[in-house]
Amino acid sequence: MGFLQGVLVLVVIVAFDLKSALGSLKHRQSPSSRKPQSAPASRVPDLSSQGFLNPFQKASPLPSLDYRKFAQDPLGLQEKQLLQGPVKPLDWKFPIVPEVQRELAVNFQLRKPVTPSSVAVQCSEDRVHVEVKKDMFSNGQLIQPSGLSMGGCAVVGEDSASGVLILEYALQDCNSVLMMTADELVYTFAVTYTPVAFAGTPITRTEGAVVGIQCHYQRLHNVSSNALRPTWVPYASTEVAEDVLVFSMNLMLDDWSYQRPSNLYYLGDIINIEASVKVYNHVPLRVFVDRCVATQVPEVTSVPRYSLIENHGCFVDAKATASSSHFLPRTQEDKIRFQLEAFMFQGGSSPSIYITCTVKATLASAPSDALHKSCSFSNGWLAADGNHQVCACCDSTCGPEGGRDAPVGGVHWEGKASLGPVMVQGRQKTLTRLQ
C-alpha cells in the first residue's frame, strides 16, 4: 500500500511537470506572449522581448518565478537576450572626398591674327614690281617660292639678304584686269600663295592667301616722266584712237528725264530711244545711228527681220509704213534721240522685239555727211541737224559707192548697241452694239 501511494505521487508530479513544460513552449511560440502583461508590483523593471528597457512603460513588480523552469531551462530566451545587452548605434559614414583646390581665374584673351605688312608694290610706267617677304605671315614659317604666283606668273627672283621673293611683269601680263573710271586707269592683280607641304611630309603649317594689288594711273595726264612735245592739238586727241568707246541704247520716259522702268508697250504707243556714247578723255564726240534691225530673238540674222534704219542714218520705217517714227533735233553731241511707233510681227508666236543698232561717233568738230547723218521722212527727207542735203541719197545709195566723198574729219568709231526684249501687245477693245 505504501508503495502504490509513492508511485501515484510520482505520476502526479510528472504530469504536473509536463503541463508546465507545454505551457512554457506555447508562451515562447505565441507573439502575444511577448507583449508586456500587467503583473503584481515588483521591484524589477519591465523588459521587452529583445531584452531592452522600454522607456514608455512604468516599472512593474517582478512576476512570480517558477523555479522549476529555471531548473529545466536555465538559459531561456529571456536570459539569452539579457546576456546580449544593448547594440551600439551605427556611426559609419561615407568617406568625404577631399575638395580639389581650383586655380585662380586668369585674364586670358585669344589673340586674333593680325594681317602682316609683308607685300610691297611699285608701279612704273608699263610694269609692276612686287616683293613678298618669305616670312609672309610673320609667324616664323617661311613660304616656298613654288607656292607663290601673281595671276599665274611665277616668282622671277629672290633676295636672300632681305628675305623677299620678287615678281615683276608688264601691266598687261599675269591676267591683269583693266578698269577705267572718269579719272583713272586701274590695273588689278591677284598675288596668290598656295601652301606647299614640307619635304618628305604631307603637312604644312601655313594657310593660303590672296592679296589684291592695284596700280592707278591718271587718265588726263601723261604717264611717262618725259616732257611732252608741243603740238597744235591737245594730247588727249592724239591718244583717242587707243581708247575703247562704249555705245549704249536705253528706253526713256516721255520727258526724256530718266530711263523707262517698264519695257511693255501697246500698239500705237511711241517708243522713246536714246543712243549715246560714253566719253572719257576724248575730245567732244558726236554720235549717229547708222542702221537698226528688229527681230523676235536676240540673234540679228534671224527671221523674221525688219530694217528700221538703213543706208547710214535714213529712218525708212516712216516711209515704208507711213508711221510717225523720226529723229529728234540734237540736244547733246554725244546723244541722239529718236521715236519709234510700236509694232508687232505678223503671225509671231512671241510679243517680244529685239532692236540691234550700229552706232557711230565722229569728232564733234566735223560736219555731218552722207555716211554720218540722221534723216527722217516726212513728205521728203529731212536732217535732224538742218543739213538736209546729206539726206538726198536716202532713196538711192549713200557713201563712196554712191558717188559721195569720204567723211570730213578723217576718223570715226563704230560699235553695237541693242535693246530688248521690248514687249508689244494689242489693245483690247470692247464693241458696243447700238440698238
Buried (B, 14 or more C-beta within 10 A) or exposed (E): EEEEEEEEEEEEEEEEEEEBBEEBEEEEEEEEEBEEEEEEEEEEEBBEBEBBEEEEEEEBBBEEEEEEBEEEBEEBEBEEBEEEEEEEEEEEEEEEEEEEEEEEEEEEEEEEEEEEEBBEBEBEEEBBBBBBBBBBBEEEBBBBBEBBBBBEBEBBEEEEEEEBBBBBBEBEBBEBEEEBEEEBBBBBBBBBBBBBEEEEEEEBEBEEBEBEBBBEBEBEEEEEEEEEEEEEEEBBBEEBEEBEBEBBBBBBEEEBEEEBEEBEBEEEBEBBBBBBBBBBBBEEBBBBBBBBBBBBBEEBEEEEBBEBBBBBBBBBBBBEEEBBBBBBEBEEBBBBBBBBBBBBBEEEEEBBBBBBBBBBBBBBEBEBBBBBBBBBBEEEBBBBBEBBEBBBBBBEBBBEEBEBEEBBBEEBBEBEBBBBBBBBEEEEEEEEEEE
